[in-house]
Amino acid sequence: MSLACETGRLGAGRCQASLAAEIKTELRWYAVFTLPQNEKSVVKHLVLREVESFLPTWETVRVWKNRQRVRTVLPLFPAYLFVHIDCRQRGRVLECPGVLQIVGNGRVTVPVLEAEIELIRCGVRGKNMHPYTELAVGRKVRIRSGAMAGVQGLLVKKGNGLKFVLALELINQYAAIEVQAEDLELIAD
């Protein structure tokens, strides 16, 4: 807490404490790198610390050796999750067991774009987003309408449909979602 002192007309000193709430704080999304296979436990610890987090998941069917099919929920980006914090809450995140670091370049944490988080949320909610591990080779496109207008990515063809590949360059991960061709526009190189 800092103190700002002013002198009134009568010369009497008047001190005012500026509260932290008065300082404009902006909540932003950050990627958090965790120990492998600890994403869900980190989310539980973040809930206890009252930190908003988002762990995008997808559902897959695995076939075990005994030919039994099991539905499994896995993280969309292994060893990564997202937190919605201001810069002063970094310590609450970093002290969670299983958290290795908040992703950034060197000492500075770099926020993830709100539009990218919203695209991931919509894709996960609609259960039509899955990890994309293949090398993303294709034309750069931009979504031109809807809630995700302006988000840029790569266009790839898979089967009979088109896929929009969102590249989260900060964490070097990719996710694909089905799109209609009329919702996209080509970005000039």
N, C-alpha and C positions, 0 to 999 in steps of 0.2 A: 504494500500500500504506500503510495507516495503522498506527500503533503505539499500543498501549494499555499503560500502565504501571501496575503494582500494587506496593504495598509489603507485603512479607511480615512475619511476627512479629518477626523479628530486625532489621527495618528495612532489609534489603537490597533494593535496587530490582530488580524483575524485569520485564523488558519482553517482551511477546508481540506478535508480528506477526500480525495477522488477515489471512488470505489471501483473495483474491478468490473462491476456490472456496467458502469458508464463507458468503459473502453469498449469500442466496437470489436466484438470477436466474431469471426466467421467460421462456421463449421464447414469442413471440407472432408472429402473422402480420401483416405490413404490406403495403400496396399500394405499389408503386414505379412512378412515372411515368417513362417513357423517351422518347427521341427516336423519332419515328414510324419504323416498320419496322426498329427496332434491337432488338426484344425477344429474338430468338434469340441475337444476339451478346452481349447483356448477360448472359443465362443462362450462356453459356460463360465469361465473365469472373468471374461469381459462383462457378462451380464451381472455378476456379483459386484463388479466395480462400477456398474451403471454407465457403461460405455456402449453406445449403439454400434452394432457390428452387422456384417452381412457376409454369410458364407454361401456362395452360389453352389448348388448341387445339381446333379443329374442322376437319373435312375437307369440302371442297366440290368440285364439278365445275364447271370453267369451260370455256366454249366460245370458242376463239380465232377470229380473223377467217377462218382457213382451214378452219373448221368442225371442227377437231380438239378432242376433249374431253380435258381434263387435270385430274387430281386434284390439288388444292392444299391444303396444310395451312396454316391461318391462325390467328393468335391470336384467342381468344374475345373478349377485350377489347383492341382495338388500343391500343398504346402503354402497356399496363399489364402487370405481372407481380406475383407475390407472393413475399416472403421471410420465412423463419422465423428470427427473430433476437431477441436481447435488446437493450435500449436501448444497451448499450456497443458493439454491432457496427455501429452506424449508419455510422461512418466507412468501414468496409470496403465497404459497399454504395454509399455516395455517391461513392467514388473510382473506381468502375467507369466506363469510357468508355460513354457513351450514357445514363447515369442522370441524370435532371434533378432529381428529388426523391423523398423518401418522403412519401406523401400524409398530410396532417393538416390541422389548422385553425390556421393561423398558424405558430407556432414549435413546437407540440406535435404529434408524430406520433400518429395514432389507429390502434389495431389493428383488424383485421378479425376478426369472430367466427369461432371455430374451426368452428362448425356450418356457416357459409356456405362456408368452404373445403372442408369435407367434402362438402357438397352438390355443389359444382363438380367436385371430384375424382370422385365417383360418376357424375355426368352425363357427364364427359369420358371416363371409363373405359368406360362403356356406349355411347359414341358416339351418344347421343341428346340432346345439348345443343348448342344453336346460339345465335348472337347474336340478341337480340330488340331491334330498333331502333325498332319502332313505339311510339307513346305507350301506356304501360301503363295502360289504363282498365279497372277491374273491381273486384270485391269483394276485400277483404283476407282471406286465409286463412292457416291454420297447418297444417303437416304434423303429424298426431297420432301416427303410429306409425313404427317403423323407426329406422334410424340417423340420420335427419334430423328426428326428432321435435322440435317446438318452433320450427323455422325458419319465419319469416313471409314472406309474399310476396303477389302478386296472382294472381288466377285469371282466365285468359282462355280463350276458345274459339277453336280453330283447326281448321278442317276438321271431322272427326267426333270429334276427341279434345279433352281438356282439357289445358291447359298451365299449369304453375306457373311464374310469372315471379319470379325472385329479383332483387331490386333492391339492388345494392351502392351505397347512397346516398353512401358516402364518395368513390367515384370516378365517380358518376353514370353507371353502366353497368348493363345488364340482361342476364340470360340466362334462357332458357326450357327447361323439361324437362317431358316428358309424365308425367302422374300419373293415378292412379285416383281417382275421386270419393270412394270410401270411405276413402281415406287422408288426407282433408282435413277441417278443421272451420272454420266461419265465425268470424271475429273480429268482435265487436260494435263498432260505430263509436263 
